[in-house]
Amino acid sequence: MARVIMIQGTMSSAGKSLLTAALCRIFAQDGYTVSPFKSQNMALNSYITKEGLEMGRAQVMQAEAAGIQPSVLMNPILLKPTSDMGSQVIVNGEVLGNMSAQEYFQFKEQLIPEIKKAYEKLDKNYDMIVIEGAGSPAEINLKENDIVNMGMAKMVDAPVLLVGDIDRGGVFAQLYGTCALLEEDEKNRIKGLIINKFRGDRSLLDNGIKMLEEKTGIPVLGVIPYLQVDLEEEDSLTERFGNTTVQGKFVDIAVIRFPHISNFTDFQILERTKEISLRYVTSETELGRPDMIILPGTKNTIADLKWMRQNGLEAAIFKASKEDAILFGICGGFQMMGTEILDEEGSEQAGKIDGMKLFPMRTVFRNNKKRTRVKGSFLKLEGCLSILENTLVEGYEIHMGEPVFLEQVNSLSCVKDLITGALYFDGACKGNCYGTYIHGIFDQKKIAEKLFESICLKKGMKPEQMIVMDQKDWKQKQYNDLAESVRAYLDMERIYEILRK
């Protein structure tokens, strides 16, 4: 049996995911085999495993930190919101169906056997398991039949570390209030408190920490500073979306921030390139005159196209495209660029809508989801990105709709399905408009470099030497930096003692 510890938070974005990743890395560095686990994840950023199954990206990030292959066993339930009131429910990597919040609340208890089965398989193969909770264990309106916080801890008899976010204020109230709202047996599971995202003089917290320990009877095991690590985030609370203005760099790229934006991790390599100003925009006034506009993935293509149309962004994008800006659509963004979108089965949002009519393509939604990993190369392209011809491309597809081309159009790439072995053409290109179903398409260092070079040449600029670190090397550095920082500020000796007990 694996030794287990669980990270719970006082709220969403308190730092559970990063702290779980840090412990996974630390335990792996100390010679243990370790796996992350989160019974239920709600996120629009997801990932396709080598088996073609879908899981949340947070557990992928944590698996990478642990030095192991991601598996859906680490995240047996994934909820992908399609609206404010409902989500697509994914169990063991496959779509179960769409449910309203009320339907899922009444149904979730039936998924306990699947959670136990997934956990038990990990339990047999690893020395340690680090479990991540979701939101807060003190959501008293949702505690009935809980399967992700204290309910999960009871299921596997896990000790709990509770983390609070001091950056948003009220951390002592967060930690004390959470403990106060728990049942006595639940509170007894909490073996340590952690204050996260601290800035300033640590000694100023001493009196507060002493009072907190006296009132809760639980030791504070660490005060972790606001860490400057660049790792994937999974939800809409990300600080990345705060970047809306041009930073005065060589290249200006605007990503349309849809209400249901998904897989914004597609742009991480561009964000960290100092010569590129990548920003997220939600209005016509924010758009300005970028060199490139990206329509990203979305979990509700029809609703987000309507949103873009109603707030004037669609017209502004058309204007920018006519003024020679590059327009690049990924997955749902690519679907919007076609002639028409049909969702008669209500896979996302039942209905029919005209597209942007940039490609002669109809997208037809069915209830079967395509999930696969692909590898191939760019074909002969029109327009500014012709420089990408024959460049290798790699990534994954995850979408409900399928394209039907109404007339011949140039494809973007030819790829091999790494699950089935099938060869096929992906995407479309016409002038300076490009579209693809491949997520992670910019992750390859060579593609990012050529994209930058082509935009510089289009602007009549001599391309400077752009330094792009390989994505895998960059991640490994971030995991090591994260582990080093957390070791320095967290009482690891006490944590190992908790694990031994």
N, C-alpha and C positions, 0 to 999 in steps of 0.2 A: 504493500500500500504506500502511496505517495504521502509525504507530509504536505499539509495544505495551510494556506493563509489567505485571507480575503481582504480586499481593499474596498471600503465603502466611503461615500462622500456625503457632505452636508447638503449638496446641491449638484446640479449638472455643471460640468466644467470646473469642478473643484480641483481636478488634477488626478483623478483615479486612473485614467488610461496611461498617463506618463509614469506615474508611480508604479503601476503594475509592470510596465515595460522595464523600468529601472531595476525592480527586484528580479525580474526574469534574467536580465543581463548580469546582475551581481551574482546570483546563484549559479548561473552558467560559468562565469569567470572563476567561481570558487570550486568548480569541478562537479557540479550536480547536473543531472538532466532535469530540465524544467519545462513546463508547458503553461501557457495562459488559459483561462477559461472564463467565458461570460455566457450565462445560460440564455439570456435574452438581450438583444441589442436593438436599439432603434436608431437607424442611420440611413442616409441616402448615399453615402460613400461605401461602395461594396467592392468585392474582389472575386475573381473566378480562380479556383484552385486548379491544379494540374489534372484533376479528375473531371473538371467542368462543373463544379458545384459552387454555389454562391455563399459568401460569408461577409461579415463586417470587417472593414479595413483596420479597425483598432486592434483586433486580435491577430491580424496579419502582421501589423507592426510589432506587436508583442512577441509573436513567434519568431520574427526576424531577430529581435533583441535576444531571444533565447537560443538562437542559432539552429532552429529547426524549421521544417517545412510546414506552412500553414495547412490546417485541416478543419473541415466543418465541425469536427468533434469539439473544437475550441469555442464554437459559437453555434449551438444547435438551433437557435431561434433568432431570426432576423426580421424586424419589422421595418418596412420602407413606406413612409407616409405618402399617400397619393392625394390627400386633402387634409384639412384641419380636423376632420372627423373620422378618417379611416386610413388603413394601411394595407399594403400587400404583405401577406404572412408567408415567410419562407422557413421551412422546417428541414433540417439536415441538408441544406443547400438547394432544395427544390421548392417551387412555388406551391403552396397549399391553396391559396386563393386570396381574395380581398375581403376584409372584414371591417365593420365599423368599430369604433373604440368600445362601445357597449358589448357588441358581439364577441370581441376578443376577450374582454374582461370576464365574460361568462364562460368562455371556451378554454382559457389558458390552463386551467387545472388538468385538462386532459393531456397536456403536453409534458407533464411531470415524468412519465416513464421514458420519454425520449431524452429528457435532460439527464436523468439518472444513467441511462444506457451510454450516452456520450461521455459523461464524467467517468464512469467505471472503466471504459476503455483506456482513457488517459491514465487513470489511477494505476493500471497494471503495467504501464510502460515508462513512467517517469518517477524520478526521486521526489520531485516537488511540483505542486500545482499552485499557481497564484491566480485567485479568482477576483474578477472585477465586478462590482455591483453596478447599479444604474440609478441615476438621479439621487434620491435620498431615501434611507430606510424609514424616515419619519413622515412619509406621505400617508397620513392616517386614513385618508379616503380611499387609498389603493392597497392597503395592507392585507385585505382579505385574499387568501390563497396566493400570497406573494411567492414568486418563483425566481426572483433575481437579487433580492437583498437578504434580509434576515431569514426568509423562507429557504433561500438557497444555502445559507450558512448552517441552518438546522439540518437540512437534507444531508449534508456531508460532515457535520460536526466541525465546522471551521471557526478558528479564532478570527477576530475582525480588528483591523486597523481603520480608524475613522479619520478622514482628512477634511480639513476646512480651508476655504479660500480667503486669506486675509486681504488680498488685493481689492476685493469688492466691499470690504468693510464688515464689521460685526462678527469677526471670527469667533470670539468667545461666546457670543449668543448663539451662533451657528452650532458650535460643538456642544455647549451645555444644553441648548434647547432640543437638539436631536436626541441626546441621551435621556432627557426628561420625558420625551414623548414615547420612548420605547417601553415595552414590557420588561419586567425585572430580569427574566431569563435572557432576553435579547440584550439588555444592557450588560449583563454579565459576560456576554461573548466578546465585548469590546475590550481588548487587552492593551490598546495604546491609542493616543490621539496624535495627530500630525497637523501642524500649521504650515500651509503651503503658500507660495508666491509672495514671500516677504521681501520688502525693500526697506533698507535703513539700518538703524542701530539695534542689534539683537537684544542688548541689555534692557531696552525700554519695555520689552515684553515680560521681563522676569516676574514682576508682581502679579500681572495678569495670569501667567502660567501657574504660579503657585496657588492662586485662588481657584483657578479652573480645576486643578488636580484635587484640591480640598473638597470642592463642591461635587465633583463627579466620582472621586475615588479612583480615577484612571490616570496613569502617568502620561505625560507628553513626551513622545519618543523622538521628536525632532522639529526644528523650524527650518524649512527648506526655502532658500531664496528664490526669487523670480528667475527662472533658468532661461538662458538664451539658447535653447536648442531648437533645431529645425526638423521636426518630425511631423508625420501626417496627422491631421485632425479629422474628426469624423462627423461633426455636426455643425449646425448653423450658428453656434456660439463662437466659431473661430474668429480670431482677430484679423485674419487675412482680408476679410471683406471690408475692413476699415480703410483700406488703401483705395481711394477714389480719384486722386489727382495725379497729374503728370509730374514725374520727378526730375525732369530736365535731362534725361539720358539720351543715348543715341536712338533708341527704338521705343516707340509707345504702343503698347498692346492693351486693348480694352476687352475685358471678358464681361459679357452680359450676365448680371447676377439675377437669374430667374428666381421667383419665389420657391420653386421646387428644384433648385440646382442640385445636381448630383455629381459625384466623382470629380470635385474641383481639385483633387490631388493630381489630375492630369497636367496641371500647370506649375507644379512645384519647381521643376528644374528651370523654368523660365523666370519664376519669381526670385530665385536666388542668384541669377546672373546679373552682375552689377551694371552691365551695359544696357539692360532692358528695364523699362518701366512698365510693370504689369499691374493693372488696376481693375477693380470690379465696379461696374456702373449699373445704376438702376433708373436713370432718367436721360432724356435728350440733352439736358444742359450738362450733365456729367460726361457725356460721350466725347464732345469736342471733335478733334480731327486726328484720330489715331492712325498709325501706319497699318495696323491689323486689328480686326474685330473677330472675337471668337464667340460663337454660340455654343455653350457647353451642353453637357448632358442634363436631362431633367426627368423627374419621375412623373410628370404630368405634361406631356407635350402640348396638348390642345389648350389647356388652361394657361400655360406660360406663353404660348403664341398669342392668345387673346390679350394677356396682360401687356405684352410688348407692343401690340397693335394699339391698345387703348391709351397707353401713356406716351405715344409718339416716338418710341424708340425704333419701331420698324421703319418709319419714314426717314428717320435720321440715318439709319443704317443703309438704306437704299441710296441716300444722298452721298454718304461717305464712300460707298462702293463705286458710284459713278465718278467720284473724284479720285479713283484709283487706289482706295484702301483695299487691302486683302481681307476677304471674308472667309472664315473657316468654321464649319459646323461639325460638331462631334455628337454622334448618337442622336439624341432628341433634337439637338440643334441642327443636325444634318437633315432630319425629317422635316423640320420647319421650312427648309430651303426648297422643298419640292412643290409640286402643283396642288396636291390635296392630301389630307389626312383623314382616314376613316377608322373609327373605333366602334363598330356596331355591337361588339360583344362586351363593351365596357371594361376592357382590360385595364385602362387607366381612368378615362372619363368618357363615357359613351357620347358619341356625336360625330359630326363631320365638319371639317373646316377647310377653307382654301389656304394653301401654303403661300410662301413668299414668291413662288413661281420662278425661282432662279435655276432650277433643274426640272426637266420634264419627267417627274417622278411622283407616283402615288404611293403613300405608305398605308398599308392595311394592317391593322392590329388584330392579333389573335391571342387566345389565352395561353398559348405555348410560348415560353421564353427561350430565346437563344442564349446559351451560355457556353463560351469556349475561349480558348487561347489560340492566337494566330501568329504566324511568322511569314514574312515575304519581303517584297520590295516595291518601291514606287515605280509606276510606269512613266511613259513619256507624258509630261504635264504641260498644260498651257500656262501662260501668264508668268507672274513674278516668281513662282515657286518651281519653275522648270529646272532649276538647279538641283532639285531633289531626285531627279530621274536616277533610277537604279540604286538609290540609297536603301539600305535594309530597314525594315519596319517590323516592330514586334509589339504585342499588347494583348488585350482581351476584349471580347464582345459580350455585351449583356443588354438585351433589348427585347421588347415584345413585338414591335412592328417589323414588317418586311417590305422592302422596296419593290415596286413594279414600275419599270421604266416604260414610258409611253412613246419614246422615240430614242434613237441611238444617242448615247452620250459617252464621253471619255471617262473611263474608270480611274480612280486614284491609285490603286495598287492591286497587285495580284498576291494572294496570301494562301497559306496552307493551314487548314484547321488541324491543330495539334491533338485534338481529341479523336476525330474521325479519319483524319488523313486526306480529306477532300481538298481540292484546289478550286479557288473561285476568285472572282473580281470583287473588290470592295470599293464603295464610295463613288464619287463623281467629281469632275472638274470642268469648269467652263470659264474661260478668261481668268480673272483673279478671284473666282469663287471656287471653294473646295469643300468637300464633305466626306466624312468617314464614319464608320461604326466602331472604329478601334479606339478604345480607351488606352491611355498611356503612350499614345503615338509620339509625343514629344520627349519621352524619357530617354531615348537614345541620344547620346552625346553628339553624334555626327549630325543628327537631324536639327538639334537646337543650334548648332554652329552654322549650318547651311541656311537655316531660316533667318538668322541674324545677318549673315552675309548678303542674302538676296534682298532684304529690306534696305540695307545700307546702300547697295548698288542702285536700287530703284530711286533712292533719295539723292543719288549723285555723290555719295560719301565714300571715302576709302574705308573699307572695313578695318576696324582696329582688331588687334589680337584679342579674341574673346576667351576668357578662361572658364571652362565648364568642367567641373569635377564629375567623374563618372557617378551615376546615381547610386550604384551599390556601394562604392567606396565612401561616398558622402554619408550614406545612412549608417555605415559601420562606425564612422567617426562620431556621428551624433549619438549613437547608442553608448559608445565608450565614454563620451563626455558626460552624458546623462548619468551613467552608473558612477563615475568618479565624483560628480557633484553630490549625488544622493548619499553615497558612502560617507562623504565628509560631514553631512548635516543630519543624518539619521542614525539612531543608536542600533547598529546592526547586531551587536552582541545581544541586546535585549530581544531583537527580532528572532535570532537563532534560538534563544532560550524559549520564546513562545512556541516556535516550531517543534522543539524537542518535547515540550510538555504536551 
